[in-house]
């Protein structure tokens, strides 16, 4: 994993053979420069490593925005983490089916 962003005491990581994008998304947080998409490089359906270190505070299934001319899922997942680096900051992880539970601590796996 390699650090790709740092803001307010929180580092965001991406797998070395993964990809990331700050702007390639229809979600408003990308237009406001407050989000990053991390693509682990393992393909869809594989486990995604955590891009931050934090405590799982909440997990929710939410409705997706309507597709832009293509078939899309009607719901998505949001995992809310409290940063271990800066407990004043919370991070939303979207588009990942959770394998974690509220109260779990997630760490960035550095090889």
N, C-alpha and C positions, 0 to 999 in steps of 0.2 A: 504494500500500500504506500502511496505517495501523497503528501499533502498538496492539495490543489487550491485551497482557499483558507483564509484566516480572517475572522471578523469578531470583534468584541471578546477576545480571549478564547475563541472556539476554532479548532482546526477541522477542516473537512478533507476526507481522504478518498482516493480512487485507486482501485487495483492497478498495478503497473501496466498490465496488458489490457486494461479497460479503457473507456472513453468517458469524457464529460462534456457538458454544454451548459452555458449560462443563459442562452437566449432561445433555444430551439423548442419552444413549448407554447401552447395557447393559454397557460395559466397566468393570472395577473401578477403573481409574485416574480415571474421571470421578466415581465415588462418593467417591474419596479427594481430590478437588479438585486433581488433578495432571495434567489433560489438557484440551485444548480442541479442538473440531472446527472446522475452517475450510472454508467452502463458497465457492469462488472466484466463483461467480455465472455462470460460463460454461457450466454444464450438464455432464452426465455425458459422458465420452469426450473431453473437451478437456484440454489441458495445464494442470496445476495449478502455479502459481508456488510457490516455496519460502517457507514462513512464517518461516524462520529462516536465518541465515547460518552455514554449517558445511562441514566436510569429510566426504564420504561414507566411512564406516568399514566398513559391511557392508550387504548387501541379502539378504533372505531371503523365500522363499515359506513361509507358515505356514498351519496349519489354522485355520479360523474357528470361533468358538463356534456351537453349534446355533442355528438360527433360532427365532424366537419366533412360531411359527404361520404363517410365510410362507416362500416359497422363497427361498433365499439361496445364494451361492457357498460352496463347501467350502474355499476357500483365499483368502488375502489376502497382501499384500506388507507388509514392514516395511523401512524405510530408516533406518539408524542413522547419525546425524550427530554429529560432535564440534563443539561451538559454536566459532565464530571469536571471539565476544565474550568467552566465558569457557571456555577449553579444559578446565576441570575438569568441565564439564557436557556430557552427551550427550543428544541429543533423538531420540525415535522418531517417525518419520512413517509412519502407517499408511493403508491404503486407497487408495494411489496406485501405479499401475503405473509402475515406474521407467523413466525415460529417461536416468538418470544411471548412472555406474559407480563402483566403489570407487576412491577417490583423487581424485574430482572435487571441486571447490569449488563450492558453491551460494551464491548471493547473493540478497538480497531486491531485487527490481526496484522502484525508487522512481521514479515518473513525475513 
